Amino acid sequence: MPAKWDQYAEVVEHIFRVAPEAKPTRSDFLDICYANDISDDVIDGFDSLREGVMFNNPDEVKVALEANGQIA
């Protein structure tokens, strides 16, 4: 089931805040989710992203999640 952007943003913004030069991928988001007991809906949303695609900022992640129908 799709999740609200603010649930994704918690994970996405954390990565860019801690490492502004980061180019996170699907795996990076999932690793944070599993380590922090994030909801299954958010995990499913990140899991819908294509592996290997690097994101340059939170907006790119949001666009990709929206394109996959993962934002409520």
Secondary structure, 3 states (H helix, E strand, C coil): CCECHHHHHHHHHHHHHHCCCCCCCHHHHHHHHHHCCCCHHHHHHHHCCCCCCCCCCHHHHHHHHHHCCCEC
